[in-house]
Amino acid sequence: MNEVDGEETAELQAFREEFHTWLEGHNLGPVGAGFGRSDVEVAKAWQAQLYDAGFSALPPDKAAVVAEELNTVDVFLGTFMVGVSMAAPTIVAHGTDAQKERFLPPLYRGEEIWCQLFSEPGAGSDLAGLACRADRDGDEWVINGQKVWTSGAQNSDWGILLTRTDWDQPKHRGITYFLFPMRQAGVDIRPLKQITGAAHFNEVFLTDARVPHENILGELNGGWAVAMTTLANERTAIGGGAGRGSSIFDDLVALARQHGRAGDPVIRQALSDVYTRTQLLRYLGQRGGAAAMVLKLSYAQHIKALNELALAIEGPAGTLTGSWQDAFLGAPAIRIAGGSDEVQRNILGERVLGLPTEPRPDKTAPFRDLPR
Ligand SMILES: Cc1cc2nc3c(=O)[nH]c(=O)nc-3n(C[C@H](O)[C@H](O)[C@H](O)COP(=O)(O)OP(=O)(O)OC[C@H]3O[C@@H](n4cnc5c(N)ncnc54)[C@H](O)[C@@H]3O)c2cc1C
């Protein structure tokens, strides 16, 4: 980004034009945000051709341009978000050469879908409180426990899995990160229905499931540091959805015209607010560091405001079902997924502003002695 006027660099603009031109000749049709089989199959075809043309595995600024341009033709490739935006950068940062060679090409090409097996019924904001266990058995580890809110588990071939491997260490130190094969006996996936009616995420019960020792990512008992890489990338990926706001804004204007509200000063004021925030988030998305933390928090609030405006424009028709209603009902989830708003504020306060940390009396005791 050009820091002076906030416009795209010439390089990024040239990339956008190149991708735009390519897109005109390679449109495979729309892909929704759902996790249904038909969406997944079309999404896989899209991802494969993006990879083959060199438009997958890009740095964040170019990846954001690709996502924005795809959105203009109603293509949403969220199926690969955990793989491409979270597992891949973590494997790049912490993986062995053999792991990179085995996992990255099919991941970027969309041949293998990934999910995130982090949260548990007793471990969400306090992720280091996780209790899913891994016990060594020769060259393998045996996994027992329950994960929850696992987005897209029903379509996944692999999971990034956090387990407890040493119960005598303090909670952050006895965790190991695995690249875990989902398609095996001992993995029981049960859908959880959301307010939108869709079952985007799942409970995942792991009973004597197995994973090879060579699939540990990073160090044995050193999984917390590896997980931090994933979570930082997750925040950026969720906030990076802000780029899609440009075409959503155009849709909102069209909606206002369609309902005869485009001349209403209150609606116009709200539209200009949405436009301003859309641009701010877009430029924020092109920066790194602390901006990434602000991005996820601001994006969640933006999506909420944007969908409330859509329903206000529709008036009584806003009570009927449709894509704006789905987005409205889905918006609160963005404030929770990838770390809740409150937790993002804690992180910002402590790590960016340098405020005193929350009291954490359970940080040094062995995990097995903690009340759970
Ligand atoms: C749409 C969606 C998709 C998801 N997909 C996945 C996935 O694929 N894989 C996965 O592993 N997880 C996934 N999650 C889980 C998500 O990471 C957790 O829901 C989130 O981290 C919050 O944890 P929790 O639900 O256990 O809530 P809790 O941690 O129990 O929090 C409950 C409330 O307490 C507040 N709170 C907790 N601690 C503090 C604190 N220290 N200070 C202030 N307030 C606090 C929270 O903000 C929240 O309001 C998903 C969640 C959603 C909504």
The ligand as an SDF file (V2000), in Angstrom:
LIG
                    3D

 53 58  0  0  0  0  0  0  0  0999 V2000
  -18.7130  -19.6030   13.4210 C   0  0  0  0  0  0  0  0  0  0  0  0
  -17.6770  -20.2150   14.3170 C   0  0  0  0  0  0  0  0  0  0  0  0
  -16.7730  -21.1000   13.7630 C   0  0  0  0  0  0  0  0  0  0  0  0
  -15.8100  -21.6970   14.5840 C   0  0  0  0  0  0  0  0  0  0  0  0
  -14.9630  -22.5960   14.0070 N   0  0  0  0  0  0  0  0  0  0  0  0
  -14.0330  -23.2170   14.7880 C   0  0  0  0  0  0  0  0  0  0  0  0
  -13.1740  -24.2300   14.2260 C   0  0  0  0  0  0  0  0  0  0  0  0
  -13.2410  -24.5410   13.0370 O   0  0  0  0  0  0  0  0  0  0  0  0
  -12.2860  -24.8560   15.0300 N   0  0  0  0  0  0  0  0  0  0  0  0
  -12.1520  -24.5470   16.3590 C   0  0  0  0  0  0  0  0  0  0  0  0
  -11.2940  -25.1260   17.0150 O   0  0  0  0  0  0  0  0  0  0  0  0
  -12.9780  -23.6050   16.9350 N   0  0  0  0  0  0  0  0  0  0  0  0
  -13.9150  -22.9480   16.1850 C   0  0  0  0  0  0  0  0  0  0  0  0
  -14.7530  -22.0030   16.7480 N   0  0  0  0  0  0  0  0  0  0  0  0
  -14.6820  -21.7940   18.1950 C   0  0  0  0  0  0  0  0  0  0  0  0
  -14.1620  -20.4280   18.6310 C   0  0  0  0  0  0  0  0  0  0  0  0
  -12.7700  -20.3410   18.4990 O   0  0  0  0  0  0  0  0  0  0  0  0
  -14.6110  -20.2570   20.0920 C   0  0  0  0  0  0  0  0  0  0  0  0
  -16.0250  -20.2260   20.1080 O   0  0  0  0  0  0  0  0  0  0  0  0
  -14.1000  -18.9790   20.7050 C   0  0  0  0  0  0  0  0  0  0  0  0
  -12.6930  -19.0230   20.8670 O   0  0  0  0  0  0  0  0  0  0  0  0
  -14.7600  -18.6950   22.0790 C   0  0  0  0  0  0  0  0  0  0  0  0
  -14.6730  -19.8010   22.9000 O   0  0  0  0  0  0  0  0  0  0  0  0
  -15.9750  -20.4090   23.6160 P   0  0  0  0  0  0  0  0  0  0  0  0
  -17.0340  -20.6010   22.5730 O   0  0  0  0  0  0  0  0  0  0  0  0
  -15.5470  -21.6060   24.3930 O   0  0  0  0  0  0  0  0  0  0  0  0
  -16.4880  -19.2770   24.5890 O   0  0  0  0  0  0  0  0  0  0  0  0
  -15.9470  -18.9830   26.0690 P   0  0  0  0  0  0  0  0  0  0  0  0
  -14.4630  -18.9860   26.0650 O   0  0  0  0  0  0  0  0  0  0  0  0
  -16.6300  -19.8920   27.0310 O   0  0  0  0  0  0  0  0  0  0  0  0
  -16.4330  -17.4910   26.2690 O   0  0  0  0  0  0  0  0  0  0  0  0
  -17.7420  -17.1650   26.7370 C   0  0  0  0  0  0  0  0  0  0  0  0
  -17.8350  -15.6550   26.9280 C   0  0  0  0  0  0  0  0  0  0  0  0
  -16.8890  -15.2230   27.9360 O   0  0  0  0  0  0  0  0  0  0  0  0
  -16.0510  -14.2100   27.4350 C   0  0  0  0  0  0  0  0  0  0  0  0
  -14.6970  -14.3700   27.9870 N   0  0  0  0  0  0  0  0  0  0  0  0
  -14.0060  -15.5360   28.1030 C   0  0  0  0  0  0  0  0  0  0  0  0
  -12.7950  -15.2970   28.6440 N   0  0  0  0  0  0  0  0  0  0  0  0
  -12.7040  -13.9650   28.8460 C   0  0  0  0  0  0  0  0  0  0  0  0
  -11.6910  -13.1170   29.3790 C   0  0  0  0  0  0  0  0  0  0  0  0
  -10.5360  -13.6100   29.7920 N   0  0  0  0  0  0  0  0  0  0  0  0
  -11.9560  -11.7840   29.4540 N   0  0  0  0  0  0  0  0  0  0  0  0
  -13.1510  -11.2780   29.0280 C   0  0  0  0  0  0  0  0  0  0  0  0
  -14.1500  -12.0430   28.5180 N   0  0  0  0  0  0  0  0  0  0  0  0
  -13.9330  -13.3580   28.4420 C   0  0  0  0  0  0  0  0  0  0  0  0
  -16.0300  -14.4060   25.9410 C   0  0  0  0  0  0  0  0  0  0  0  0
  -15.7190  -13.2160   25.2590 O   0  0  0  0  0  0  0  0  0  0  0  0
  -17.4630  -14.8640   25.6740 C   0  0  0  0  0  0  0  0  0  0  0  0
  -18.3120  -13.7470   25.5680 O   0  0  0  0  0  0  0  0  0  0  0  0
  -15.7330  -21.3930   15.9640 C   0  0  0  0  0  0  0  0  0  0  0  0
  -16.6500  -20.4990   16.5180 C   0  0  0  0  0  0  0  0  0  0  0  0
  -17.6190  -19.9090   15.7200 C   0  0  0  0  0  0  0  0  0  0  0  0
  -18.5930  -18.9680   16.3320 C   0  0  0  0  0  0  0  0  0  0  0  0
  1  2  1  0
  2  3  1  0
  2 52  2  0
  3  4  2  0
  4  5  1  0
  4 50  1  0
  5  6  2  0
  6  7  1  0
  6 13  1  0
  7  8  2  0
  7  9  1  0
  9 10  1  0
 10 11  2  0
 10 12  1  0
 12 13  2  0
 13 14  1  0
 14 15  1  0
 14 50  1  0
 15 16  1  0
 16 17  1  0
 16 18  1  0
 18 19  1  0
 18 20  1  0
 20 21  1  0
 20 22  1  0
 22 23  1  0
 23 24  1  0
 24 25  2  0
 24 26  1  0
 24 27  1  0
 27 28  1  0
 28 29  2  0
 28 30  1  0
 28 31  1  0
 31 32  1  0
 32 33  1  0
 33 34  1  0
 33 48  1  0
 34 35  1  0
 35 36  1  0
 35 46  1  0
 36 37  1  0
 36 45  1  0
 37 38  2  0
 38 39  1  0
 39 40  1  0
 39 45  2  0
 40 41  1  0
 40 42  2  0
 42 43  1  0
 43 44  2  0
 44 45  1  0
 46 47  1  0
 46 48  1  0
 48 49  1  0
 50 51  2  0
 51 52  1  0
 52 53  1  0
M  END
$$$$
